Structure formats: structure tokens, C-alpha cells
């Protein structure tokens, strides 16, 4: 999966599959980074588990291959994950990027993509794993908050951190205002973290 800094876009450009569940704002930031030349990857596909995901239309308009695999069509989580993996593997990805993909993945799926499945989490891991991170950070009296890009492992939000971005927590912050500032940093952080992975030797 790793591309050396001396490689060119024609020399096995890393292939990335992005998984989304909604608007895909982090996916959009990755696409924009590819288009402006700052991120040397090929986005092979964008896949959603929700037919109404707004990010699918954006990806289609950008000329990216898309697929929808509705999780509601599967009685078992394992069956859904197997179908997802089967589809992802048709693109031979070097990285699988979770960008607002709102599903808990099975251990089998995670292990299948060991060391090439990454996620972005709205907190400074290992603090505030799970949900409602912004309010929890405020309630805990933290002075800073942020986002982390990390490898996905079987344990939720516990994989090795690749890169983080920090923002101060202001005395006037609500969960909503803090979330908005963190999201701005996420849109910069995710392309940077992917770039760090694909350009290291």
C-alpha cells in the first residue's frame, strides 16, 4: 500500500475506497485534495450503506465509481460486512477510508483490512472514544479538543493514531460550536493523514 516519495502518479498510484453513510463532508475534502494535486491517490470508489446518502451524488458528479449496499437488506451484520468486503475487494484498494460510515464493523471485516483500514474520530484519542465527544469534552472541563485519524482495530476507537488536530475549547462553546470548529480541522486533517500514509517509504 505504501508509495515512496520518489514515485509518480503513474507508478502504482495508491488506490483508495471511501465508505460513507451521509453527506460525506470528509470524503469531499479528500476528493478536493486529489483534484488540487496535494494528495497523490486514486479514489477507486465511494460506497454507502444508505441509498439516500447525499455524498453518493457528489461522488458521481465527480466521476468516481459508486456503489450502494443497503445494510437494512441484511438480517445479520456478518452478511452485510461480507458483501461490503466482496465489493471493496473488486477495486483492489491500498487503503479503505471510513468517512462518516456509521456502522460498527465485525472483527472479521476489520482483520481482513488490517493496517489499511482507517477512520477519523472527533476527539483527541485515547480520550472520549464513542459518541457525543464534544459535549463530553466540555463537561469534563477540557481546555482543548480535536480530531484523530487512526487505524481501525476490533476494539472501538482504539487503533494506533496516525495524526491529530487540536482546537481550544472556549468558555462560550456549546457542543454545536465546538463540533463545527473540529469539523473544519477534520477536513484538513484527513487528507494530510492519508498523504502521510501513502508517501512514507
Buried (B, 14 or more C-beta within 10 A) or exposed (E): EEBEEEBEEEEBBBBBBBBBBBBBBBBBBBBBBBEEEEBBBBBBBBBBBBEEBBBBEBBEEBEBBBBBBEBEEBEEBEEBBBBBBEBBEEBEBBBBBBBBBEBEBBEEBBEBBEEBBBBBBBBBBEBBBEEEBBBBBBEEEBEEBBBBBBBBBBEEBBBEBBBBBEBEBEEEBEBEBBBEBBBBBBBEBBBBBBBEBBBEE
